[in-house]
């Protein structure tokens, strides 16, 4: 007997880009390239040569910056999923576990990226701007998902958890 699998089309799929983080990533890349080229042009001495630790650190910083350029939010039949850039960080929430959702404005000091706040106690996922949707899970945990279309995301979550 043949088993067929059907993929559920997403109810909501949106990617928010942070052009500021993209610009900073490119500027840091240019700076690191300049440092690497100028240090390679120095005359050889007993202490010179490739410094793999510094090169690795530069690559790691660029990788982390590049991973925060975009945030994708997907809602399908079972999960609310978030993914930063090329997927180095992903999180999924079971829609049955979401108790409430509301549109909120983040304070400027909440910052961008992945943040844990103790007062109010919550995790924030954001790449740009101050608009977000706050979801409360049945286990009492609170999360904020940054978006540039908060009303549409809020409505889709509320419709999906009915």
N, C-alpha and C positions, 0 to 999 in steps of 0.2 A: 504494500500500500504506500502510495506516495504522499508525503507530507508537504503541504504548501505553506510558505511563510509570507505574510503580507506586511509590508512596512507601513507604519502609520504616518500619514502626511502631517507635518507639523501644523498646529493651530496658529502658531506665532513663531516667526524667525526674524531676528533683527540683529545687525552688527553695528555697534557704535565705534567710531574711530576717534583717536586722540591725535590731532595733527600737531599739537604742542609736543607730545611725547615722541612722535615721529621726527619732528624737527630736532629735538634734543638728542635723540639717538643718532641721527645723521651728523650733528655737530660733534658729538663725542667720538663718533667713528672717524671724522676728519682729523680731530685732535690726536687721537691715538695713532692714526696713519702717519701724521706729521712727526710725532715723537719717534715712532718706529723707524721711519725713513731717515730722520736726522741722526738718530743714534747709530744706525747702520753705516752712515757716511763718516763717522769718526775714525781716525787712524787707529790701527790695531795696537793694543798694549797687552800687558800680561793680565790685566783685569777685565779686558773687553771680551766681547763675544755675545752670543745670543742669551738673553735672560728669559728662560722659559717660564719662570714664575710670574714675571711681569706680563709677558705675552698672554699667559693663561688668565691672569686677573683681568686684563683688558678685554679678552674674549668673553669672559664670564659677565662683566659689567654690560657689554653690548648685548649679550643674550638676554639678560634680565630686562634691560630697557626695551628691547624688541618684543619681549613677551607681554608687555603692557601697552602696546599700541592700540589694540582693539579688544572689545568685549562683545561676545555673541551670546544672545539669550534665545533659547529654543523651548517652546512648550509643545509637547506632543500629547498623545492620549493618556500617558501615565506619569511623565516627569516634567519638571521645570529644570532645564539644564543651562549652565553658564560655562563659557570657555573663553579664556584669555588667548588672544592672538593665535598662534599655531598649536595650541593645546597643551602647553607645558603645565598649566593648571586648569583643571576642570572640576566642576561640582554639580551634583544633581540632587534635586529634592523630589521626593514622591509627592504627587499632587494630593493624595489622600492624607498626607501629614500636614498640609498647609491649612491653618485655621482661619487666617485673615490676611488681607493685603490692602495697603493704602499708599497713595502717592505722598511723598515727603520731599522736603528740601534739606540737603545736607549742609551743615555749617562749613565754612571755608577751611577750618582747621581739621576737619575730618580727613582731608587730603584725598589722593588718588592711589589706586592700587588695591591691595588686599590689606584691610585694617581691622584690628580687634580693638574695640572700645569697651572700657569697664563701666563707664557711666554715661549714657545708658548702656547696658551690657548688650553688645551686638557685634556682628561681623559685617564689614562693608566691602563690597566689590564694586569698584568704580574706575573708569579710565578718563573721564572728562566731565566737566560741568558739575552742577549741584543737585540736579533732579534725580530722584531715585524712587523705587517702589520698595516699601518695607513689608516683609512677609513675617508672619508669626506662625511658628510650628506648634503642633499640639503638645510637644514636649517642653514648651516654654521658651525655646531659643528664638532669637530675633536676628534677621538678616536684612541688609539693604543692598539692592541691586541697582547700580547706576544705569541710567538710560536717557536718551534724548527724546523719547516718546513715552513719558510716564503714564499718561491716561490710558493709552492703548494697551500697554503692558498690564496695568492694573485691571482693566476690564477683562482682558483675556484670562488672567489668573482667576479672577472672581467667577467667570463663567466656567472655567475648567474645574473648580473645586466644589461646584454646586452638587 
